[in-house]
Every structure is written in C-alpha cells, then in structure tokens.
Amino acid sequence: MDKLRKKYFEACADEWDKSFTAEDYEILSFLIDSFNISKKAKIADLGCGTGIMFDMLRRKVGSDGMIVGVDFSGRMVKKARQNFPFDNVYEVDGDVEDLPLQSGSFDMAISFAAFAHFTNQKKVMEEASRILKQGGKFHIIHLSGSKELVEFHQQVGGPVAQDHLPADADMMKLFEHGHFLDVKIQDHPGLYLASATKG
C-alpha cells in the first residue's frame, strides 16, 4: 500500500463530497439506472470514498439487498459510515487490491472515481472477478474522460500526479485477465465508463 497516497486521501476526506456537483449526481443517477440493478442484489463499491453512490445504490437493491463499500482511507470510511447509517450498507476499511470479501458472493462491483488511483490495477481486476458471481457485472466510472483525468491529476500533483486510466487496448487486456466478457468502453469528455460481465 502506498503510504503517501493514503495520506493524501486521508487529507481529502473532509472536503471530498464538495468536489461533486449536482450535475455529477444527476449523471451518476442516470448511469446507475442504466445498470438494471435488481432488488436483493449485493453490490461492492471498490474505492468507495465517502459513499457518494451509497444512497442511490441502496434504493435500487431495496432492504433485502446489500451494499459493501471498501476504501483504504480510514477517514473516508468513517465519513461514509456517518453519512449513511443504514442497516444494509457496510463500510470496510480495507485494501481493494486484497479485498476482505468472500469469493463469488456479489452480483455487481462498481469503482467510481477510484480506478485511476489504484497502483496495481491488474490485482484490482483479479479481486473484482474473484468476489463476483458468474454473470456479475463490473463497472468502472470516472466523470472525466481519460485525457481529462491525466491533465487534472498532473495539475493536482503530489502522489496522484501520474494516476491514469489504461488505454482502451490495455483495459481490454485487464478485463480479459480477470475472465470478463462483453467489454464495453466509453471514453469522451465528461465520462469514462468501462463495463464487463464475469464469464
């Protein structure tokens, strides 16, 4: 685990929610609607931060479903727990590269505003595949295109200066490595969305 990176995100925890606009929430809500999430579904939020998606997701899965968010920033996780004290929402202080979650137990995994920050994206893909049931979906979301993200992270500097998303061909290889099928990638200004199904 990258200690400098963790320290950076710990410092961001208090202001993290303010970096998302009403338009961002609208886009997220539209995307989540498009995922056709079923009632009773179990969803893993990988790199959940302060739980930006928790309320949208829990409304989709209903009281019999479950949301489990995992993040390596204890301060982010603590804030998520304070913001969303629901019976079927669980926040875990843990490493997405070594998920403390049972194999084959989730219907969907989502990584929002996080995948570009994972230092070992291949390992994260392996772990996402491991925890998903066969036919489970994995969605990687950023509300910026890959080129925009590179420019933004370079401007921010520090531990995230080099953080980026893989080129399409490399992302396809990552999904293939994780035994995912039916890969679809959208990459344009304002949105990066990569989705696939565990084979």
C-alpha positions as CSV (number, residue, x, y, z in Angstrom):
1,M,0.0,0.0,0.0
2,D,1.3,3.5,-0.9
3,K,1.6,5.4,2.3
4,L,1.9,8.8,0.6
5,R,-1.2,8.1,-1.5
6,K,-3.1,7.0,1.6
7,K,-2.0,10.2,3.5
8,Y,-3.2,12.3,0.5
9,F,-6.7,10.8,0.5
10,E,-7.0,10.9,4.3
11,A,-6.4,14.7,4.0
12,C,-9.1,14.9,1.3
13,A,-11.8,13.3,3.3
14,D,-13.4,16.3,4.9
15,E,-13.8,18.2,1.5
16,W,-14.3,15.2,-0.8
17,D,-18.1,15.5,-1.0
18,K,-17.8,19.2,-2.1
19,S,-15.9,18.2,-5.2
20,F,-19.1,16.7,-6.8
21,T,-21.7,19.0,-8.3
22,A,-25.5,18.5,-8.7
23,E,-24.8,17.7,-12.3
24,D,-22.4,15.0,-11.3
25,Y,-25.1,13.4,-9.1
26,E,-27.5,13.5,-12.0
27,I,-25.1,11.7,-14.3
28,L,-24.3,9.1,-11.7
29,S,-28.0,8.5,-11.1
30,F,-28.6,8.1,-14.8
31,L,-25.7,5.6,-15.1
32,I,-26.9,3.6,-12.1
33,D,-30.4,3.5,-13.6
34,S,-28.9,2.1,-16.8
35,F,-27.2,-0.8,-14.9
36,N,-30.6,-2.5,-14.4
37,I,-29.8,-3.4,-10.8
38,S,-32.2,-5.9,-9.4
39,K,-33.8,-5.9,-5.9
40,K,-31.9,-8.0,-3.4
41,A,-28.6,-7.5,-5.3
42,K,-25.3,-7.5,-3.4
43,I,-23.0,-4.7,-4.7
44,A,-19.4,-4.0,-3.8
45,D,-18.2,-0.4,-4.1
46,L,-14.5,-0.5,-4.7
47,G,-12.7,2.6,-3.5
48,C,-16.0,3.9,-2.1
49,G,-14.5,7.1,-0.5
50,T,-17.2,8.9,1.5
51,G,-20.0,6.8,-0.1
52,I,-21.1,9.1,-2.9
53,M,-23.1,6.3,-4.5
54,F,-24.5,4.5,-1.4
55,D,-27.9,6.2,-1.3
56,M,-28.5,5.7,-5.0
57,L,-27.5,2.0,-4.8
58,R,-29.4,1.1,-1.7
59,R,-32.6,2.4,-3.2
60,K,-32.0,0.1,-6.1
61,V,-31.3,-3.1,-4.1
62,G,-34.0,-2.5,-1.5
63,S,-34.0,-3.6,2.1
64,D,-33.1,-7.2,1.2
65,G,-30.1,-6.2,-0.9
66,M,-26.6,-5.1,0.4
67,I,-24.0,-2.5,-0.3
68,V,-20.4,-3.0,0.8
69,G,-18.0,-0.2,0.4
70,V,-14.3,-0.7,0.7
71,D,-11.6,2.0,0.9
72,F,-8.1,2.2,2.3
73,S,-8.7,5.7,3.8
74,G,-10.0,5.2,7.3
75,R,-11.2,8.8,7.4
76,M,-13.1,8.4,4.2
77,V,-14.7,5.2,5.5
78,K,-15.6,6.9,8.8
79,K,-17.3,9.7,7.0
80,A,-19.2,7.3,4.8
81,R,-20.4,5.4,7.9
82,Q,-21.6,8.7,9.4
83,N,-23.3,9.8,6.2
84,F,-25.1,6.5,5.5
85,P,-26.0,4.7,8.7
86,F,-28.3,2.2,7.0
87,D,-28.8,-1.5,8.1
88,N,-27.9,-2.8,4.6
89,V,-24.9,-0.6,3.9
90,Y,-21.5,-1.7,5.2
91,E,-18.2,0.3,5.1
92,V,-14.9,-1.6,5.3
93,D,-11.5,0.0,5.9
94,G,-9.5,-2.2,3.6
95,D,-7.3,-2.6,0.5
96,V,-9.1,-3.1,-2.8
97,E,-6.0,-5.0,-4.0
98,D,-6.7,-7.6,-1.3
99,L,-10.4,-7.4,-0.6
100,P,-11.7,-8.8,2.7
101,L,-14.7,-10.2,0.9
102,Q,-16.0,-13.6,0.2
103,S,-15.4,-15.1,-3.3
104,G,-18.3,-15.4,-5.6
105,S,-20.7,-13.5,-3.4
106,F,-21.5,-10.3,-5.2
107,D,-23.8,-9.5,-8.1
108,M,-22.0,-6.3,-9.1
109,A,-18.9,-4.4,-8.4
110,I,-18.5,-0.7,-9.1
111,S,-15.5,1.5,-8.9
112,F,-16.3,5.2,-9.1
113,A,-13.7,8.0,-9.3
114,A,-11.1,5.5,-8.0
115,F,-9.7,3.1,-10.6
116,A,-7.2,5.6,-11.9
117,H,-5.8,5.8,-8.4
118,F,-5.2,2.1,-7.9
119,T,-1.5,1.4,-8.1
120,N,-2.0,-2.3,-9.1
121,Q,-4.9,-2.2,-11.5
122,K,-4.3,-5.8,-12.6
123,K,-4.7,-7.0,-9.0
124,V,-7.8,-5.0,-8.5
125,M,-9.3,-6.6,-11.6
126,E,-8.4,-10.0,-10.3
127,E,-10.1,-9.2,-6.9
128,A,-13.2,-7.8,-8.6
129,S,-13.5,-11.0,-10.6
130,R,-12.9,-13.2,-7.5
131,I,-15.7,-11.6,-5.5
132,L,-18.3,-11.6,-8.3
133,K,-20.7,-14.4,-9.1
134,Q,-20.6,-15.8,-12.7
135,G,-22.5,-13.3,-14.8
136,G,-21.8,-10.5,-12.3
137,K,-21.1,-7.0,-13.7
138,F,-18.1,-4.7,-13.1
139,H,-18.5,-1.0,-13.9
140,I,-15.6,1.4,-13.8
141,I,-16.7,5.1,-13.7
142,H,-15.0,8.4,-13.9
143,L,-16.8,11.7,-14.6
144,S,-14.0,12.7,-16.9
145,G,-12.5,11.3,-20.0
146,S,-9.1,9.6,-19.7
147,K,-7.3,12.5,-21.2
148,E,-9.0,15.0,-18.9
149,L,-8.1,12.8,-15.9
150,V,-4.4,12.8,-16.9
151,E,-4.4,16.6,-17.2
152,F,-6.3,17.1,-13.9
153,H,-4.0,14.8,-11.9
154,Q,-0.9,16.4,-13.3
155,Q,-2.3,19.8,-12.2
156,V,-3.1,18.4,-8.7
157,G,0.4,16.9,-8.4
158,G,1.8,15.1,-5.4
159,P,1.0,11.3,-5.1
160,V,-1.7,11.4,-7.7
161,A,0.3,13.2,-10.4
162,Q,0.9,10.1,-12.5
163,D,-2.5,8.4,-11.9
164,H,-4.3,7.5,-15.1
165,L,-6.6,5.0,-16.7
166,P,-5.2,2.4,-19.1
167,A,-5.5,2.9,-22.8
168,D,-8.5,1.0,-24.3
169,A,-6.4,-1.9,-25.5
170,D,-4.8,-2.2,-22.1
171,M,-8.1,-2.0,-20.3
172,M,-9.4,-4.8,-22.6
173,K,-6.4,-6.9,-21.6
174,L,-7.1,-6.3,-17.9
175,F,-10.7,-7.4,-18.3
176,E,-9.6,-10.4,-20.2
177,H,-7.1,-11.3,-17.5
178,G,-10.0,-11.1,-15.0
179,H,-12.0,-13.5,-17.2
180,F,-14.5,-10.8,-18.1
181,L,-16.6,-10.9,-21.3
182,D,-18.7,-8.4,-23.3
183,V,-16.4,-5.4,-22.5
184,K,-17.7,-2.0,-23.4
185,I,-15.7,1.2,-23.0
186,Q,-16.9,4.8,-23.4
187,D,-14.2,7.4,-23.2
188,H,-15.1,11.0,-24.0
189,P,-15.0,14.4,-22.3
190,G,-17.2,14.2,-19.2
191,L,-17.3,10.4,-18.9
192,Y,-15.3,7.3,-18.7
193,L,-17.3,4.1,-18.4
194,A,-15.9,0.6,-18.8
195,S,-18.3,-2.3,-18.2
196,A,-18.0,-6.1,-18.5
197,T,-19.5,-9.3,-17.3
198,K,-17.7,-12.1,-15.4
199,G,-17.5,-15.2,-17.6
